[in-house]
Amino acid sequence: MKALVYLGPKEKAVQERPMPVISAPTDAIVKMVLTTICGTDLHILKGDVPTCQPGRILGHEGVGVVQAVGTAVTAFKAGDRVLISCVSACGKCVNCRKQMYSHCSTGGWILGNSIDGTQAEYVRIPHADMSLYAVPPGADEESLVMLSDILPTGLECGVLNGQVQPGSSVAIVGAGPIGLAALLTAQFYTPAEIIMIDLDDGRLATAKKLGATATVNSRDGKAAEAVMALTAQRGVDTAIEAVGIPETFELCQQLVAAGGHIANIGVHGRKVDLHLESLWDRNISITTRLVDTVSTPMLLKTLCAHRIDPKQLITHRFRFDQILKAYETFASATETHALKVIIAT
């Protein structure tokens, strides 16, 4: 089968790879129908994720059709259309018992990281009963791809960890796909203000269409002053970091109000300074998290009820034989205005 393979920092290629096979009774083999590229894949290509070694098939999102299941799989059978979760979970270990599926002792974020992922014609899914979701009848499958990762990540790591509340103020630093996913899901909790911050006016315009109450272009280095002006010099109750570089996390520290929350989503590959000299007396909470996907069933229901439209985040579509072009397009978002790209296999 054909697959997109990570070859080392800044190196990738489409290669012929062996078909995956069932190696445990809880496995399923899924034929990919739709997949996408995540910002985390770009972090891998930068060398920011040392757990992903050269030779790995990338990707942890998508929709497909079950081809075969192991003898212990009871929830799915060959022919079922399924949504693939970015997190694999056994459901039995001590962390899974706490619904901390991202730290499952035999799973977690392993697809496209420590085992081969979804940017291929076929993929092996461990712990299939806990790691796949049946595609609801009539559901838009392109929209469902957004539920593999970015919607639950934006909600759990940003909105829920940031304790967004009715009437509160929120700043989201980074108007890329994950920041916009946080914007969409923050509106479940009716905050009074959602301020989106980015360097790209095009992405900020999209954020405004998707519900941001205000936008700030941070290119001039005065984003903190702009947010303070918008919040009567108080700052925001929740600052969500959705980029993964030192500058954006430091900006969140400048934006947060006394008693507020800094919720980190971004994948950080470099050291970040924590300014306790400014924050030690401010009653600030700082959270980090890898998505657990506990919100996926709720998001599925919300999507099927047409209460959220993640398809708005899709800007480009490619065939699998165009996946290198898809990567180029996604990585050059300033020029291409790409948000999420859909790759049909």
Secondary structure, DSSP 8 states (H G I E B T S, - for coil): -EEEEEEETTEEEEEE-------STT-EEEEEEEEE--HHHHHHHHT--TTS-TTEE----EEEEEEEE-TT--S--TT-EEEE-SSB--S-SHHHHTT-GGG-TT-BS-BTTTB--SSBSEEEESSHHHHEEE--TT--HHHHHTTTTHHHHIIIIIIITTT--TT-EEEEE--SHHHHHHHHHHGGG--SEEEEEES-HHHHHHHHHTT-SEEEEGGGS-HHHHHHHHTTTS-EEEEEE-S-SHHHHHHHHHHEEEEEEEEE-S---S-----HHHHTTTT-EEE------TTHHHHHHHHHTTS--GGGGEEEEEEGGGHHHHHHHHHTHHHH--SEEEEE-
